[in-house]
Amino acid sequence: MVLNNESAPLRTDYSFLLQTDTEHHLGTSPLTKLPIGLVTSYPIDYMHCVCLGVVRKLLNAWTEGPRSLTKLPSNSIKTISEHLLLLRRHIPTEINRKPRSLCELSRWKATEFRSFVLYLGPVVLKNVTNKAVFKNFLLLHSAISIFISSRHLEHIGSDTAGEFLKNFVQHCRQLYGQEFIVYNVHMLIHLKDDVNRYGPLDNISAFPYENYLNRLKRLIKSPKEPLQQIGKRLQEINFFDKKQISLLEYDCIMEHNNGPVPMQVKGASAQFKKITFKSFLLCVVSHKKADAYCMLRDKNILQISNIIKIEDIILLVCKRFLCYNSFYSYPISSSQLLINTIKNLSNDYELVPISNVAAKCLVLPLNDKEFVSFPLIHCLDT
């Protein structure tokens, strides 16, 4: 089914109950007896609509089907695949699935499509696809980056992201043809309404439920009575959680004594390789480079060389990137999304209190001297 009209009157809870759209209704739903809105109480799930829907459809359009202006030549597909594989070692711990080749596209999971639209796509597509296709993708990337972050929604606004998605759908019709505007693509123009109603996309996403299924599976130790096993284990977990008196905001682990320790640090101090927060971890660059980048509250990007503790004070021993530029300028300056190209790492160490850290960063190489930094959106709002 192709949906052509992007300005049709919106279906409301009241019009649904009245069945004003006679072609939509086959009868009276028993759900009408519930005290809920049968339109507004069913938000769009971006895991299925965007990640498994639109992003996968775009990648399939570039790699499969008949030759067209938007289908990539085999050498471009190979270039993107090789680039994705090269980026595997730069992926931090919080992104649990490393990028795979486009040859394995049929086996990609929803989290891989999410990583592609939020972080990897702008890097691997630049200078490989034609400008129209790349700019069209940036409309989707920018809009979802805004909709998924309460920080971006506050500073940029849902109206801007909603306009990006309307333009994306219109441009898709021109680039990929009328038949491309299927249900998932059309639903993008309605995402803004659900975000305005429920907040950032992760509030109404299936990702937390999918992630928790894996946790439930690990509670099952034998094929006999699986539901009873899950029930008992959850009861035990809830009991011990209630007994827990307090949780530290962060915890330093993997103590060592290999430095570096700046000269201005005086007195006894402990050194650590990792520090864990509620939603992310940071570590020293010598242990795992992909987890060694963070953004401060003043928007500067740091590479962490050591973590030291003096009494109850946690300090990061860091080097700062000195040069910053926007990675792209359309449809919005990437700097507004805290995405920047960075280069010129300082030679000098500096001490930074852990309280100054605003977010962990994903830092991907562009060439030998230049990198692009993305704040991990899930920890940007914590």
C-alpha positions in Angstrom: 0.0 0.0 0.0 1.3 3.4 -1.0 0.2 6.5 1.0 0.4 9.6 -1.2 -1.2 12.3 0.9 0.9 14.0 3.5 -1.6 16.7 4.5 -4.8 14.6 4.9 -7.0 15.4 8.0 -5.6 13.5 11.1 -7.6 10.7 12.6 -8.6 11.5 16.2 -9.9 9.5 19.1 -13.3 11.0 18.6 -13.5 10.4 14.9 -12.3 6.8 15.4 -15.1 6.1 17.8 -17.6 7.7 15.4 -16.1 5.7 12.5 -16.1 8.7 10.2 -13.6 7.0 7.9 -15.9 4.2 6.7 -13.3 2.6 4.5 -11.0 2.1 7.6 -13.5 0.2 9.8 -14.6 -3.4 9.4 -16.7 -3.4 12.5 -16.7 -2.1 16.1 -13.6 -3.0 18.1 -14.1 -4.4 21.6 -11.3 -2.0 22.6 -13.7 0.9 22.3 -15.0 -0.1 25.7 -11.7 0.7 27.3 -11.1 4.2 28.8 -8.3 5.0 26.4 -7.8 6.9 23.2 -7.7 4.4 20.3 -5.5 6.8 18.3 -3.4 8.7 20.8 -2.8 5.7 23.2 -1.1 3.7 20.4 2.2 5.6 19.6 4.5 4.7 16.8 7.3 2.4 17.8 10.5 3.7 16.2 12.3 0.4 16.5 10.0 -1.1 13.9 8.9 1.9 12.0 12.3 3.7 11.6 15.1 1.1 12.3 13.6 -2.1 10.9 11.4 -0.2 8.5 12.7 3.0 6.9 16.5 2.5 7.5 16.5 -1.1 6.2 14.3 0.0 3.2 16.9 2.6 2.4 19.8 0.2 2.6 18.0 -2.3 0.5 17.3 0.4 -2.1 21.0 1.2 -2.3 22.1 -2.4 -2.6 19.4 -4.5 -4.2 16.8 -4.4 -7.0 17.0 -3.0 -10.5 19.7 -0.5 -11.4 18.6 3.1 -10.8 19.9 6.5 -10.0 19.9 5.6 -6.3 21.3 2.0 -6.5 25.0 2.0 -5.6 27.5 0.4 -7.9 29.2 -2.7 -6.6 32.5 -0.8 -5.8 30.6 1.7 -3.7 28.9 -1.1 -1.8 32.3 -2.7 -1.2 33.7 0.6 0.0 30.9 1.1 2.5 31.2 -2.5 3.7 35.0 -2.2 4.2 34.6 1.1 6.0 32.0 -0.5 8.4 34.3 -3.3 9.2 37.2 -0.9 9.9 35.1 1.0 12.4 34.4 -2.1 14.5 37.4 -1.5 16.8 36.2 2.1 17.4 32.8 1.1 18.7 32.3 1.6 22.5 31.0 -1.0 25.0 27.5 0.6 25.1 26.9 -0.3 21.5 26.7 -4.1 21.9 26.7 -5.0 18.2 29.6 -4.1 16.1 29.0 -3.0 12.5 28.8 -5.7 9.8 29.3 -5.7 6.1 26.4 -4.9 3.8 26.7 -8.5 2.5 25.1 -9.5 5.8 22.4 -6.9 5.6 19.6 -9.5 5.7 20.8 -10.6 9.1 21.2 -7.1 10.7 19.4 -6.5 13.9 17.4 -3.5 14.9 20.3 -2.1 17.1 22.6 -2.2 14.0 20.1 -0.1 12.0 19.8 2.2 15.0 23.6 2.6 15.1 23.7 3.2 11.4 21.1 6.0 11.4 22.4 7.8 14.5 26.2 7.4 14.1 27.7 5.3 11.3 25.7 6.3 8.3 26.8 9.9 8.0 30.5 8.8 8.1 30.4 5.8 5.7 28.0 7.4 3.2 29.9 10.7 2.8 31.6 11.0 -0.6 30.3 7.6 -1.6 26.7 8.2 -2.4 25.5 11.1 -4.6 24.8 14.4 -2.9 21.0 14.1 -3.2 20.9 10.6 -1.5 23.3 11.7 1.2 21.4 14.9 2.0 18.2 12.9 2.1 19.7 10.5 4.6 20.9 13.4 6.7 17.3 14.6 7.0 16.4 11.3 8.6 19.6 11.1 10.7 19.1 14.7 12.1 15.4 14.3 12.8 15.8 11.0 14.7 18.8 12.4 16.6 16.6 15.3 17.8 13.5 13.1 18.6 15.5 10.6 20.6 17.1 13.2 23.0 15.3 15.4 25.5 18.3 17.7 25.4 17.9 18.3 21.6 14.1 18.5 21.9 14.6 21.3 24.4 17.2 23.3 22.5 16.2 22.6 18.9 12.5 21.6 19.1 10.2 19.0 17.7 8.9 21.3 15.0 12.3 21.4 13.3 12.7 17.7 13.4 9.1 17.2 12.1 9.8 19.5 9.2 13.0 17.5 8.4 10.9 14.3 8.2 8.3 15.9 5.9 11.1 16.9 3.6 12.6 13.5 3.8 9.3 11.8 2.7 8.9 14.3 -0.1 12.4 13.8 -1.3 12.1 10.0 -1.1 9.2 10.2 -3.6 11.5 12.1 -6.0 14.5 9.9 -5.5 13.1 6.4 -5.1 9.7 6.7 -6.8 6.1 6.8 -5.7 6.1 3.1 -4.7 8.7 3.8 -2.0 6.2 5.7 0.2 4.8 2.7 2.0 3.2 2.7 5.5 6.5 3.0 7.5 7.8 5.8 5.4 4.5 7.7 5.6 4.3 7.2 9.4 7.4 9.4 9.8 5.4 12.5 9.4 3.3 11.5 12.4 6.3 10.9 14.7 6.3 14.5 15.9 2.8 14.2 17.4 3.8 11.2 19.5 7.0 12.9 20.6 5.0 15.9 21.7 2.7 13.7 23.6 5.1 11.2 25.2 8.5 12.7 25.1 11.7 11.3 23.5 11.3 8.2 21.2 12.9 5.8 23.7 9.9 6.5 26.0 7.7 4.7 23.4 10.2 2.3 21.9 10.2 -1.5 21.9 14.0 -1.5 22.5 13.8 -1.8 26.3 11.3 -4.7 26.0 13.5 -6.5 23.5 16.6 -6.0 25.7 14.8 -7.3 28.7 13.8 -10.5 26.9 17.5 -11.4 26.7 17.8 -10.9 30.5 14.7 -13.1 31.0 16.2 -15.8 28.8 19.4 -15.9 31.0 17.3 -16.6 34.1 16.2 -20.0 32.6 18.6 -22.8 33.5 16.7 -25.8 32.2 13.8 -26.5 29.8 11.5 -27.7 32.6 9.0 -25.1 33.9 10.6 -22.0 32.3 7.8 -19.6 33.5 8.2 -20.8 37.1 12.0 -20.3 36.9 11.6 -16.7 35.6 9.0 -15.9 38.4 11.2 -17.2 41.2 14.4 -15.4 39.9 12.5 -12.1 39.5 11.2 -12.4 43.0 14.8 -13.0 44.3 16.1 -10.0 42.3 13.3 -7.7 43.6 14.1 -8.9 47.2 17.8 -8.1 47.0 17.2 -4.8 45.2 15.0 -3.7 48.2 17.8 -4.7 50.6 20.3 -2.6 48.7 20.9 0.5 50.8 22.4 2.9 48.3 24.0 3.0 44.8 27.0 5.1 44.0 26.8 7.4 41.1 30.0 6.0 39.8 32.5 3.3 40.8 36.3 3.1 40.0 37.6 -0.4 39.1 40.8 -2.1 37.9 43.3 -0.3 40.1 46.9 0.1 38.7 50.0 2.1 39.2 51.2 2.8 35.6 50.3 6.5 35.4 50.5 9.0 34.0 50.2 11.2 37.1 50.7 15.0 36.5 53.3 16.8 38.7 50.6 18.9 40.4 49.0 15.8 42.0 50.4 15.6 45.6 49.9 13.1 48.3 48.7 9.5 48.2 46.4 8.7 45.2 45.0 5.6 43.7 44.9 5.0 40.0 42.2 3.1 38.0 41.7 2.0 34.5 37.9 2.2 34.5 35.1 4.2 36.0 31.5 3.0 35.7 28.4 5.2 35.7 24.7 4.3 35.7 24.4 4.2 31.9 28.0 4.1 30.6 31.6 3.5 31.4 34.9 5.3 30.7 38.3 3.8 30.6 41.9 4.9 29.9 43.1 5.0 26.3 45.8 2.4 27.0 43.1 -0.2 28.1 40.5 0.4 25.4 40.6 3.3 23.1 37.0 3.2 22.0 35.9 3.8 25.6 38.3 6.6 26.3 36.5 9.7 25.0 34.1 12.0 26.7 32.5 15.4 26.3 32.7 18.1 29.0 29.9 20.5 29.9 31.7 23.2 28.0 31.5 20.9 24.8 35.2 20.1 24.7 36.2 16.5 23.8 38.8 14.7 25.9 40.9 11.6 25.5 41.3 9.9 28.9 44.9 8.8 29.9 44.3 8.0 33.6 41.8 8.0 36.4 43.0 9.0 39.8 41.3 9.2 43.2 42.6 11.5 46.0 40.5 10.8 49.1 36.9 11.2 47.8 37.8 13.2 44.7 37.9 11.5 41.3 40.0 13.3 38.6 40.5 12.4 34.9 44.0 12.8 33.5 43.2 13.9 29.9 44.4 15.4 26.7 42.0 17.8 25.0 41.3 18.2 21.2 42.1 21.7 20.1 40.3 22.1 16.8 36.5 21.7 16.2 34.3 22.1 13.1 30.9 21.0 12.0 30.8 17.7 10.3 27.9 18.7 8.0 25.8 21.8 7.5 22.6 20.4 6.0 19.8 20.3 7.1 21.2 21.7 10.4 24.7 22.4 11.5 26.0 19.2 13.1 27.5 21.3 15.9 23.9 21.9 17.1 23.6 18.2 17.6 27.0 18.2 19.4 28.5 16.3 16.4 31.9 17.8 15.3 35.0 17.0 13.4 38.0 17.2 15.8 41.7 17.2 15.4 45.0 18.3 17.0 45.1 16.4 20.3 47.0 18.4 22.9 50.4 17.2 24.1 49.8 18.4 27.6 47.9 16.5 30.3 45.2 18.3 32.3 43.1 17.3 35.4 39.3 17.3 35.0 36.9 16.6 37.9 34.6 13.8 37.0 31.6 16.1 37.7 32.5 18.1 34.6 31.7 15.1 32.3 28.5 15.6 30.3 28.5 12.5 28.1 30.5 9.7 26.6 31.6 10.1 23.0 31.9 7.8 20.0 34.9 9.0 18.1 35.4 7.7 14.5 38.5 8.3 12.3 38.0 10.3 9.1 41.6 10.2 8.1 45.0 10.0 9.8 44.6 13.4 11.5 40.9 14.1 11.7 38.0 12.4 13.6 34.3 12.9 14.0 32.8 12.9 17.5 29.2 11.8 18.4 27.9 12.1 21.9 26.2 8.8 22.9 22.6 9.9 22.9 21.4 7.5 25.6 23.9 9.0 28.1 23.6 12.7 26.9 20.4 13.2 28.9 21.5 11.4 32.1 
